[in-house]
């Protein structure tokens, strides 16, 4: 949802059951070892570039 919607990280965190955006951030740092914001930036850019090349 982070990379496929226009929702902010606060809304995404709440939608997935995290009590706070900080809780989601901590989970992201443990699992993929990047913040949710970094993940969103990296993959949203990637999708935009892919769509431009179609």
N, CA, C and O atoms as a GROMACS GRO file, in nm:
protein
  216
    1UNK      N    1   0.081  -0.119   0.000
    1UNK     CA    2   0.000   0.000   0.000
    1UNK      C    3   0.086   0.126   0.000
    1UNK      O    4   0.046   0.230  -0.053
    2UNK      N    5   0.203   0.116   0.059
    2UNK     CA    6   0.292   0.232   0.064
    2UNK      C    7   0.330   0.278  -0.075
    2UNK      O    8   0.332   0.398  -0.104
    3UNK      N    9   0.360   0.183  -0.161
    3UNK     CA   10   0.409   0.221  -0.294
    3UNK      C   11   0.299   0.229  -0.399
    3UNK      O   12   0.327   0.268  -0.512
    4UNK      N   13   0.175   0.194  -0.365
    4UNK     CA   14   0.069   0.193  -0.465
    4UNK      C   15  -0.046   0.287  -0.438
    4UNK      O   16  -0.145   0.289  -0.512
    5UNK      N   17  -0.036   0.366  -0.332
    5UNK     CA   18  -0.147   0.456  -0.304
    5UNK      C   19  -0.095   0.596  -0.277
    5UNK      O   20   0.025   0.618  -0.259
    6UNK      N   21  -0.186   0.690  -0.275
    6UNK     CA   22  -0.151   0.829  -0.246
    6UNK      C   23  -0.165   0.858  -0.096
    6UNK      O   24  -0.147   0.971  -0.053
    7UNK      N   25  -0.197   0.754  -0.020
    7UNK     CA   26  -0.214   0.773   0.124
    7UNK      C   27  -0.080   0.802   0.189
    7UNK      O   28   0.024   0.755   0.144
    8UNK      N   29  -0.084   0.881   0.296
    8UNK     CA   30   0.037   0.910   0.373
    8UNK      C   31   0.072   0.793   0.463
    8UNK      O   32  -0.008   0.701   0.482
    9UNK      N   33   0.192   0.797   0.516
    9UNK     CA   34   0.237   0.687   0.601
    9UNK      C   35   0.151   0.672   0.727
    9UNK      O   36   0.133   0.560   0.776
   10UNK      N   37   0.098   0.781   0.778
   10UNK     CA   38   0.012   0.774   0.896
   10UNK      C   39  -0.113   0.692   0.866
   10UNK      O   40  -0.154   0.608   0.946
   11UNK      N   41  -0.175   0.717   0.751
   11UNK     CA   42  -0.296   0.645   0.714
   11UNK      C   43  -0.265   0.498   0.685
   11UNK      O   44  -0.343   0.410   0.722
   12UNK      N   45  -0.154   0.472   0.619
   12UNK     CA   46  -0.115   0.334   0.589
   12UNK      C   47  -0.090   0.259   0.719
   12UNK      O   48  -0.136   0.146   0.735
   13UNK      N   49  -0.018   0.321   0.811
   13UNK     CA   50   0.011   0.257   0.940
   13UNK      C   51  -0.118   0.219   1.011
   13UNK      O   52  -0.131   0.107   1.060
   14UNK      N   53  -0.212   0.311   1.019
   14UNK     CA   54  -0.340   0.284   1.084
   14UNK      C   55  -0.418   0.175   1.014
   14UNK      O   56  -0.484   0.093   1.078
   15UNK      N   57  -0.412   0.173   0.882
   15UNK     CA   58  -0.484   0.073   0.803
   15UNK      C   59  -0.431  -0.068   0.822
   15UNK      O   60  -0.503  -0.166   0.800
   16UNK      N   61  -0.306  -0.078   0.862
   16UNK     CA   62  -0.247  -0.210   0.883
   16UNK      C   63  -0.234  -0.248   1.029
   16UNK      O   64  -0.166  -0.344   1.064
   17UNK      N   65  -0.300  -0.170   1.115
   17UNK     CA   66  -0.308  -0.209   1.256
   17UNK      C   67  -0.196  -0.158   1.345
   17UNK      O   68  -0.190  -0.194   1.462
   18UNK      N   69  -0.108  -0.075   1.292
   18UNK     CA   70  -0.005  -0.017   1.377
   18UNK      C   71  -0.069   0.095   1.458
   18UNK      O   72  -0.148   0.173   1.405
   19UNK      N   73  -0.037   0.102   1.586
   19UNK     CA   74  -0.097   0.205   1.670
   19UNK      C   75  -0.043   0.343   1.636
   19UNK      O   76  -0.112   0.443   1.653
   20UNK      N   77   0.081   0.349   1.589
   20UNK     CA   78   0.142   0.477   1.552
   20UNK      C   79   0.230   0.458   1.429
   20UNK      O   80   0.274   0.346   1.400
   21UNK      N   81   0.257   0.566   1.356
   21UNK     CA   82   0.351   0.556   1.245
   21UNK      C   83   0.490   0.514   1.293
   21UNK      O   84   0.564   0.448   1.220
   22UNK      N   85   0.526   0.553   1.416
   22UNK     CA   86   0.656   0.514   1.472
   22UNK      C   87   0.666   0.363   1.486
   22UNK      O   88   0.772   0.305   1.461
   23UNK      N   89   0.558   0.298   1.525
   23UNK     CA   90   0.559   0.151   1.537
   23UNK      C   91   0.583   0.087   1.401
   23UNK      O   92   0.657  -0.011   1.391
   24UNK      N   93   0.521   0.140   1.297
   24UNK     CA   94   0.543   0.087   1.163
   24UNK      C   95   0.687   0.113   1.120
   24UNK      O   96   0.750   0.026   1.059
   25UNK      N   97   0.738   0.229   1.150
   25UNK     CA   98   0.876   0.263   1.115
   25UNK      C   99   0.973   0.165   1.180
   25UNK      O  100   1.066   0.117   1.114
   26UNK      N  101   0.952   0.135   1.305
   26UNK     CA  102   1.041   0.040   1.376
   26UNK      C  103   1.036  -0.098   1.312
   26UNK      O  104   1.138  -0.165   1.299
   27UNK      N  105   0.917  -0.140   1.271
   27UNK     CA  106   0.903  -0.269   1.204
   27UNK      C  107   0.979  -0.269   1.072
   27UNK      O  108   1.049  -0.365   1.040
   28UNK      N  109   0.966  -0.162   0.997
   28UNK     CA  110   1.038  -0.151   0.869
   28UNK      C  111   1.188  -0.155   0.890
   28UNK      O  112   1.260  -0.216   0.812
   29UNK      N  113   1.235  -0.090   0.994
   29UNK     CA  114   1.379  -0.090   1.019
   29UNK      C  115   1.430  -0.230   1.052
   29UNK      O  116   1.544  -0.263   1.020
   30UNK      N  117   1.347  -0.312   1.114
   30UNK     CA  118   1.387  -0.449   1.148
   30UNK      C  119   1.379  -0.542   1.029
   30UNK      O  120   1.469  -0.624   1.009
   31UNK      N  121   1.275  -0.531   0.950
   31UNK     CA  122   1.251  -0.629   0.844
   31UNK      C  123   1.327  -0.595   0.716
   31UNK      O  124   1.424  -0.664   0.686
   32UNK      N  125   1.289  -0.492   0.640
   32UNK     CA  126   1.366  -0.464   0.518
   32UNK      C  127   1.486  -0.373   0.543
   32UNK      O  128   1.560  -0.342   0.449
   33UNK      N  129   1.509  -0.330   0.667
   33UNK     CA  130   1.624  -0.248   0.708
   33UNK      C  131   1.625  -0.109   0.644
   33UNK      O  132   1.731  -0.048   0.630
   34UNK      N  133   1.507  -0.058   0.606
   34UNK     CA  134   1.494   0.080   0.563
   34UNK      C  135   1.366   0.134   0.624
   34UNK      O  136   1.279   0.057   0.667
   35UNK      N  137   1.353   0.265   0.628
   35UNK     CA  138   1.231   0.323   0.683
   35UNK      C  139   1.118   0.310   0.582
   35UNK      O  140   1.142   0.290   0.463
   36UNK      N  141   0.996   0.322   0.629
   36UNK     CA  142   0.881   0.317   0.540
   36UNK      C  143   0.887   0.430   0.438
   36UNK      O  144   0.850   0.411   0.322
   37UNK      N  145   0.932   0.546   0.480
   37UNK     CA  146   0.944   0.660   0.390
   37UNK      C  147   1.046   0.634   0.279
   37UNK      O  148   1.022   0.669   0.164
   38UNK      N  149   1.160   0.574   0.315
   38UNK     CA  150   1.260   0.540   0.214
   38UNK      C  151   1.206   0.438   0.116
   38UNK      O  152   1.228   0.448  -0.005
   39UNK      N  153   1.134   0.340   0.168
   39UNK     CA  154   1.072   0.238   0.083
   39UNK      C  155   0.976   0.303  -0.016
   39UNK      O  156   0.980   0.275  -0.136
   40UNK      N  157   0.890   0.391   0.035
   40UNK     CA  158   0.792   0.458  -0.051
   40UNK      C  159   0.862   0.540  -0.158
   40UNK      O  160   0.825   0.534  -0.276
   41UNK      N  161   0.962   0.616  -0.119
   41UNK     CA  162   1.034   0.700  -0.216
   41UNK      C  163   1.101   0.615  -0.323
   41UNK      O  164   1.094   0.647  -0.441
   42UNK      N  165   1.165   0.510  -0.281
   42UNK     CA  166   1.238   0.424  -0.374
   42UNK      C  167   1.144   0.358  -0.475
   42UNK      O  168   1.173   0.358  -0.594
   43UNK      N  169   1.034   0.303  -0.428
   43UNK     CA  170   0.946   0.229  -0.517
   43UNK      C  171   0.846   0.315  -0.592
   43UNK      O  172   0.806   0.278  -0.702
   44UNK      N  173   0.805   0.428  -0.538
   44UNK     CA  174   0.718   0.519  -0.612
   44UNK      C  175   0.793   0.576  -0.731
   44UNK      O  176   0.735   0.589  -0.839
   45UNK      N  177   0.920   0.611  -0.713
   45UNK     CA  178   1.002   0.660  -0.823
   45UNK      C  179   1.017   0.553  -0.928
   45UNK      O  180   1.010   0.581  -1.048
   46UNK      N  181   1.038   0.432  -0.885
   46UNK     CA  182   1.058   0.320  -0.976
   46UNK      C  183   0.934   0.298  -1.060
   46UNK      O  184   0.946   0.275  -1.181
   47UNK      N  185   0.815   0.304  -1.001
   47UNK     CA  186   0.691   0.285  -1.075
   47UNK      C  187   0.670   0.397  -1.175
   47UNK      O  188   0.628   0.371  -1.288
   48UNK      N  189   0.698   0.521  -1.138
   48UNK     CA  190   0.680   0.634  -1.229
   48UNK      C  191   0.769   0.619  -1.350
   48UNK      O  192   0.725   0.643  -1.462
   49UNK      N  193   0.893   0.579  -1.329
   49UNK     CA  194   0.985   0.561  -1.441
   49UNK      C  195   0.940   0.448  -1.529
   49UNK      O  196   0.952   0.457  -1.651
   50UNK      N  197   0.888   0.340  -1.471
   50UNK     CA  198   0.841   0.225  -1.548
   50UNK      C  199   0.724   0.266  -1.635
   50UNK      O  200   0.718   0.229  -1.752
   51UNK      N  201   0.630   0.342  -1.579
   51UNK     CA  202   0.512   0.384  -1.655
   51UNK      C  203   0.548   0.478  -1.768
   51UNK      O  204   0.481   0.479  -1.871
   52UNK      N  205   0.653   0.558  -1.751
   52UNK     CA  206   0.694   0.650  -1.855
   52UNK      C  207   0.753   0.577  -1.975
   52UNK      O  208   0.747   0.627  -2.088
   53UNK      N  209   0.810   0.459  -1.951
   53UNK     CA  210   0.874   0.384  -2.059
   53UNK      C  211   0.779   0.293  -2.133
   53UNK      O  212   0.821   0.224  -2.226
   54UNK      N  213   0.654   0.289  -2.096
   54UNK     CA  214   0.556   0.202  -2.164
   54UNK      C  215   0.513   0.259  -2.294
   54UNK      O  216   0.432   0.198  -2.364
   0.00000   0.00000   0.00000
